[in-house]
Amino acid sequence: MTTSNLEVPLQVPTFHHTPYYCEENVYLLCKKLCDDALANTNGSDLFIIFISNEKKQIPLWHQKASQRAEGVILWDYHVICVQKKGNENSSSLVWDLDSSLPIPSSLGSYVAESIRPSIQIFSEFKRFFRVVHAPIFLRHFASDRRHMKDSAGNWIAEPPLHEAIVAEDGTIHNLNEYITVSPDDVVKNVGADNVNVVFSEKHGVVVGENDLMEFFSLIPDES
């Protein structure tokens, strides 16, 4: 599908969505985008972003689960998909099925409206962005949903109806490997070397909120 067609927002019911299971929603979203020819067949134009920090407290705006003004919410972590389109960030698309913004939204619009890096926030709420290439993510990610059970073994939120995701190598759970981040993990100088790592490393690259746009501007267009 062409970029012009993608400018028409798609309704969330078009995609599988289970509230509070954003990592699985994104996993299935990537597969559907590829199957429906909305992305490259192998997902080479898709990138998964795990948003987290040391405190597991990240503010995002325009989230449908919020009951506060402007849809602001404090997630422990969040997962979205960015589709690289062209060489301008205004062309790249963000797929966030939990957002009240148009789906998809341009990367520039999503950053400005949902992440709002220009707003001064306390250091403990500063967000880090782990960028993982979708083909790698789809092979290696796994979740048995243990993080969604309380100490008594009860579900905190009802799980998806589909089977839990198992990695190609048989791993049944590695979500913590993706959402655990610290300031030491963040690349200090965004450049071509960091971009090359995304295409080869299981856990991708971690960038700061002020470097996210620049990082995607350096990724070559594969559409």
C-alpha positions as CSV (number, residue, x, y, z in Angstrom):
1,M,0.0,0.0,0.0
2,T,1.2,3.5,-0.8
3,T,1.9,6.2,1.7
4,S,-1.1,8.2,0.6
5,N,-3.3,5.2,1.5
6,L,-1.8,4.9,4.9
7,E,-2.6,8.5,5.7
8,V,-6.2,7.4,6.2
9,P,-6.4,6.3,9.9
10,L,-7.3,2.7,10.3
11,Q,-9.7,1.7,13.1
12,V,-8.2,-0.3,16.0
13,P,-10.7,-3.2,15.6
14,T,-9.0,-3.9,12.3
15,F,-6.1,-5.3,14.5
16,H,-6.0,-7.7,17.4
17,H,-6.0,-5.7,20.7
18,T,-6.1,-6.9,24.3
19,P,-5.9,-4.1,26.8
20,Y,-2.7,-4.1,29.0
21,Y,-0.9,-6.6,26.7
22,C,0.8,-4.1,24.4
23,E,3.8,-6.3,23.7
24,E,1.6,-9.1,22.3
25,N,-0.6,-6.6,20.5
26,V,2.5,-5.2,18.7
27,Y,3.8,-8.7,17.9
28,L,0.5,-9.5,16.2
29,L,0.3,-6.1,14.6
30,C,3.6,-6.6,12.9
31,K,2.5,-9.9,11.5
32,K,-0.7,-8.5,10.2
33,L,1.0,-5.5,8.6
34,C,3.2,-7.9,6.7
35,D,0.4,-10.3,5.8
36,D,-1.8,-7.5,4.5
37,A,1.0,-5.9,2.5
38,L,0.9,-2.7,4.6
39,A,4.6,-3.4,5.4
40,N,7.4,-5.2,3.7
41,T,6.9,-9.0,3.6
42,N,9.7,-9.6,6.0
43,G,8.9,-6.6,8.2
44,S,12.2,-4.9,7.4
45,D,10.6,-1.5,7.5
46,L,9.2,-2.1,11.0
47,F,10.8,-1.3,14.4
48,I,9.6,-2.2,17.8
49,I,10.1,0.4,20.6
50,F,10.0,-0.6,24.3
51,I,9.5,2.5,26.3
52,S,10.6,2.2,30.0
53,N,12.9,3.4,32.7
54,E,14.5,2.2,35.9
55,K,11.5,3.1,38.0
56,K,9.0,1.5,35.6
57,Q,7.1,4.8,35.6
58,I,6.8,6.4,32.2
59,P,4.3,9.2,31.4
60,L,2.6,9.2,28.0
61,W,-0.3,11.4,26.7
62,H,-3.3,10.5,24.6
63,Q,-3.7,7.0,26.0
64,K,-7.2,5.6,25.9
65,A,-6.8,3.9,29.3
66,S,-6.3,7.3,30.9
67,Q,-9.1,9.1,32.8
68,R,-7.2,12.3,33.1
69,A,-6.9,15.4,31.1
70,E,-5.2,15.0,27.7
71,G,-5.1,11.3,28.2
72,V,-2.0,11.3,30.3
73,I,-1.1,8.0,32.0
74,L,1.8,6.6,34.0
75,W,2.6,3.2,32.4
76,D,5.2,0.8,33.9
77,Y,6.3,0.3,30.3
78,H,4.8,0.6,26.8
79,V,5.4,-0.9,23.4
80,I,4.8,0.6,20.0
81,C,5.7,0.0,16.4
82,V,7.4,2.5,14.1
83,Q,7.3,2.0,10.3
84,K,10.1,3.7,8.5
85,K,8.8,5.5,5.4
86,G,11.0,7.7,3.3
87,N,13.9,9.7,4.7
88,E,11.9,12.3,6.7
89,N,10.5,11.7,10.2
90,S,7.2,13.2,9.0
91,S,6.8,10.2,6.7
92,S,7.5,7.5,9.2
93,L,4.5,6.1,11.0
94,V,3.7,5.1,14.6
95,W,1.3,2.3,15.3
96,D,0.1,2.5,18.9
97,L,-3.2,0.6,19.4
98,D,-3.6,2.1,22.9
99,S,-3.4,5.7,21.6
100,S,-6.4,8.1,21.0
101,L,-4.4,9.7,18.2
102,P,-5.0,8.6,14.6
103,I,-3.7,5.1,13.8
104,P,-1.2,5.3,12.3
105,S,0.2,8.8,13.2
106,S,3.3,10.4,11.8
107,L,6.4,9.9,14.0
108,G,6.8,13.6,14.4
109,S,3.2,14.1,15.5
110,Y,3.3,11.1,17.9
111,V,6.5,12.3,19.6
112,A,5.1,15.9,20.0
113,E,1.7,14.8,21.2
114,S,2.3,11.6,23.2
115,I,5.9,11.8,24.4
116,R,6.2,15.6,24.7
117,P,10.0,15.7,25.2
118,S,9.8,19.5,25.5
119,I,7.9,19.2,28.8
120,Q,10.1,19.3,31.9
121,I,9.6,16.2,34.0
122,F,11.3,14.8,37.1
123,S,14.4,12.7,36.3
124,E,12.8,9.5,37.6
125,F,10.1,9.8,34.9
126,K,12.6,10.3,32.1
127,R,11.8,7.7,29.3
128,F,14.2,5.5,27.5
129,F,13.5,3.9,24.1
130,R,14.8,0.4,23.2
131,V,14.6,0.1,19.4
132,V,14.5,-3.4,18.1
133,H,14.2,-4.4,14.4
134,A,11.0,-6.2,13.8
135,P,12.4,-9.3,12.0
136,I,14.7,-9.9,15.0
137,F,11.9,-9.2,17.5
138,L,9.5,-11.7,15.9
139,R,12.1,-14.4,16.1
140,H,13.3,-13.9,19.6
141,F,10.5,-12.3,21.7
142,A,8.6,-14.5,24.2
143,S,6.1,-14.0,26.9
144,D,4.2,-16.5,29.1
145,R,2.4,-13.6,30.7
146,R,3.7,-14.2,34.2
147,H,4.1,-10.5,34.7
148,M,0.3,-10.1,34.5
149,K,-0.4,-12.3,37.6
150,D,-0.5,-11.2,41.2
151,S,1.2,-13.0,44.1
152,A,-1.8,-15.4,44.4
153,G,-1.6,-16.3,40.7
154,N,-4.7,-14.4,39.7
155,W,-4.8,-12.4,36.4
156,I,-4.3,-8.7,36.9
157,A,-6.0,-8.2,33.5
158,E,-7.7,-10.9,31.4
159,P,-5.1,-12.4,29.0
160,P,-5.5,-12.7,25.2
161,L,-7.3,-15.7,23.8
162,H,-4.4,-16.7,21.6
163,E,-1.6,-18.9,22.8
164,A,1.3,-17.3,24.6
165,I,4.2,-16.3,22.3
166,V,7.2,-18.6,22.3
167,A,10.5,-17.7,20.6
168,E,12.0,-19.7,17.8
169,D,14.6,-21.2,20.1
170,G,11.9,-22.4,22.6
171,T,12.3,-19.5,25.1
172,I,9.0,-19.0,26.9
173,H,9.6,-15.6,28.6
174,N,12.1,-12.8,28.1
175,L,10.0,-9.7,28.3
176,N,12.2,-8.3,31.2
177,E,15.2,-8.3,28.9
178,Y,13.5,-5.7,26.7
179,I,11.9,-3.5,29.4
180,T,14.8,-3.4,31.8
181,V,16.8,-0.3,31.0
182,S,19.1,2.1,32.9
183,P,20.9,5.4,31.9
184,D,24.0,3.3,31.3
185,D,22.3,1.5,28.4
186,V,21.5,4.7,26.5
187,V,23.8,5.5,23.6
188,K,25.7,8.7,24.2
189,N,26.1,9.8,20.6
190,V,23.5,8.7,18.0
191,G,25.1,7.8,14.7
192,A,25.4,5.3,11.9
193,D,27.2,2.8,14.1
194,N,24.1,2.7,16.4
195,V,21.8,2.2,13.5
196,N,23.9,-0.8,12.3
197,V,23.5,-2.4,15.7
198,V,19.7,-2.3,15.5
199,F,19.9,-4.6,12.4
200,S,22.0,-7.3,14.2
201,E,21.4,-7.2,18.0
202,K,18.6,-9.1,19.7
203,H,17.9,-6.3,22.1
204,G,18.6,-3.5,19.7
205,V,19.7,0.0,20.8
206,V,18.5,2.2,23.7
207,V,18.2,5.9,22.9
208,G,17.1,8.9,25.0
209,E,13.8,10.7,24.4
210,N,15.6,13.7,22.9
211,D,17.5,11.5,20.4
212,L,14.6,9.3,19.1
213,M,13.7,11.5,16.1
214,E,17.4,11.8,15.0
215,F,17.9,8.1,15.4
216,F,15.1,7.3,13.0
217,S,16.3,9.9,10.5
218,L,19.5,7.9,10.2
219,I,17.8,4.6,9.5
220,P,17.8,3.9,5.7
221,D,14.4,3.6,4.0
222,E,13.7,0.0,3.0
223,S,10.2,0.5,1.6
